[in-house]
Amino acid sequence: MTFGGANLSFGIGRRLALALAVLVAASACTPALDAKSLRHDGVVERMSVAAPAVARSGGPSCGTSRLAAGTKGGSAGFTPKVGPGDNLKFNIFGEEGMSDLTARVDDAGFVQLPIVELVRVGGKTTRDIQADLKQAYGPHMINPWVTVELIAAESAPLYFLGEFREPGVRYMKGRTNVVEAVALAGGLSGDAYLPGARLLRDDRICTVDLNALLRNGAFDQNVWMKPRDVIFAPRKEDMSVYVLGAVGRAQAVPFGANGRTLLQALTEAGGPEAGKALLREIRIIRTASPTQGELIVVDATRMLTGRGLDFPLEPGDVVFVPRSVLGDWNVAIGEILPSLQLIGGVLTPITLIESLNNN
C-alpha cells in the first residue's frame, strides 16, 4: 500500500491479526475482569507533555499575536486595508451629484470617481484614501470635505470549516480575534469536537489551543486573526487514529461514532507483523491541542493474554508499534514522524511532535 508516493507495504501476521479480531469481537460480551488482577489498561508509562515556550508563543511559522490583557484594539494583528473586491462609499459634500457614490475596487486596486477618474486605493486604509481624495479634489473645489466608508469587505476572507452553525466564508472589516471570528460563523454546533479544533495559517497549524479558549476561557489563546485564516472544527466521529510501525498496513483509521480501542485499531491496520512487532512497548502520542498532550507506553501482550483491559483510544491518537526496544521518547518520535507526515491530515499532532523532537 502506498501513501504520498512512499511504499509502506508490510507483511501481515495473519494468525495474530485473526487472534486480535476474535479478542476484540469477544470483548463486548465477556464479563469484566477483577480490577485487582489487572494493570489498568496495560499502561506501562504515562506522562503529560507540553511543547516548548517558543511553540506556545506562536512560533516563526504562524506568527500568531496574543492580545494584551484588557486590550480592545492594539497594534498587533490585522490593520484593515482596502483590497480588490471591496466596495467603498464616497461622499464629497457640497457638490451636486457627489454624495453616496459607491465603487468596487478592481483587481489592480483602483476605483473610478467623477472628475479625478482612476484613483489607486488598494493597500490603503479608508483614512489614507480620504486624505488622498481631499488633495486630488483640491484643485477642482474649495476646501472639499470627503468621507470614505468600507461598506463590503471581501478582500480579507476568513474560512470556517466543519461544525459551525454557519460554515463558509466571512470577511474581516477590522481587527478580529478568534472569539469574534467564531461569532461571525454563528458559533459552534453541538457536535463540534473542540480538542480537535485547529487554526490554520499559510498551510500551517498554529499553536493555538482553541479548546482551552472556547471551553475553559483561556483568553491568552484569543489571538488576532489574519486574512485567509482557516478555523476547522471537526466532529469526533469524523476524526481518525493513526497506526504506524510494525503493522500490516500503516494508515489512518476512522474513529467512528463508537470510538476505537487499541486492539480494534491494530486489527484495522492488518494486525502486528508476526515475529517482528514489539507489542509490550507500543507507543501512543495523544494531543489535547497542538501544544499539550500525553506520551503513553502500553503493553498489549497483557490484553492478548487476558491480563489487561483493552486500551481506549482518543481521536487523533498516534499508535506506533516498534520492531525493537526504542529507549527514550526522542528515539521513538524520530521513527514516528516521517511515517506520520506521509499519512497525516490536518488533525495530526505534528506541531507538538516536531516541537518536542527539537527540544
C-alpha positions, 0 to 999 in steps of 0.5 A, a space after each residue: 500500500 502506498 501513501 504520498 508516493 512512499 511504499 509502506 507495504 508490510 507483511 501481515 501476521 495473519 494468525 495474530 491479526 485473526 487472534 486480535 479480531 476474535 479478542 476484540 469481537 469477544 470483548 463486548 460480551 465477556 464479563 469484566 475482569 477483577 480490577 485487582 488482577 489487572 494493570 489498568 489498561 496495560 499502561 506501562 508509562 504515562 506522562 503529560 507533555 507540553 511543547 516548548 515556550 517558543 511553540 506556545 508563543 506562536 512560533 516563526 511559522 504562524 506568527 500568531 499575536 496574543 492580545 494584551 490583557 484588557 486590550 480592545 484594539 492594539 497594534 498587533 494583528 490585522 490593520 484593515 486595508 482596502 483590497 480588490 473586491 471591496 466596495 467603498 462609499 464616497 461622499 464629497 459634500 457640497 457638490 451636486 451629484 457627489 454624495 453616496 457614490 459607491 465603487 468596487 475596487 478592481 483587481 489592480 486596486 483602483 476605483 473610478 470617481 467623477 472628475 479625478 477618474 482612476 484613483 489607486 486605493 488598494 493597500 490603503 486604509 479608508 483614512 489614507 484614501 480620504 486624505 488622498 481624495 481631499 488633495 486630488 479634489 483640491 484643485 477642482 473645489 474649495 476646501 472639499 470635505 470627503 468621507 470614505 466608508 468600507 461598506 463590503 469587505 471581501 478582500 480579507 476572507 476568513 474560512 470556517 470549516 466543519 461544525 459551525 452553525 454557519 460554515 463558509 466564508 466571512 470577511 474581516 472589516 477590522 481587527 478580529 480575534 478568534 472569539 469574534 471570528 467564531 461569532 461571525 460563523 454563528 458559533 459552534 454546533 453541538 457536535 463540534 469536537 473542540 480538542 480537535 479544533 485547529 487554526 490554520 495559517 499559510 498551510 500551517 497549524 498554529 499553536 493555538 489551543 482553541 479548546 482551552 479558549 472556547 471551553 475553559 476561557 483561556 483568553 491568552 489563546 484569543 489571538 488576532 486573526 489574519 486574512 485567509 485564516 482557516 478555523 476547522 472544527 471537526 466532529 469526533 466521529 469524523 476524526 481518525 487514529 493513526 497506526 504506524 510501525 510494525 503493522 500490516 498496513 500503516 494508515 489512518 483509521 476512522 474513529 467512528 461514532 463508537 470510538 476505537 480501542 487499541 486492539 480494534 485499531 491494530 486489527 484495522 491496520 492488518 494486525 502486528 507483523 508476526 515475529 517482528 512487532 514489539 507489542 509490550 512497548 507500543 507507543 501512543 502520542 495523544 494531543 489535547 491541542 497542538 501544544 499539550 498532550 500525553 506520551 503513553 507506553 502500553 503493553 498489549 501482550 497483557 490484553 492478548 493474554 487476558 491480563 489487561 483491559 483493552 486500551 481506549 483510544 482518543 481521536 487523533 491518537 498516534 499508535 506506533 508499534 516498534 520492531 525493537 526496544 526504542 529507549 527514550 521518547 526522542 528515539 521513538 518520535 524520530 521513527 514516528 514522524 516521517 511515517 506520520 507526515 506521509 499519512 497525516 491530515 490536518 488533525 495530526 499532532 505534528 506541531 507538538 511532535 516536531 516541537 518536542 523532537 527539537 527540544 
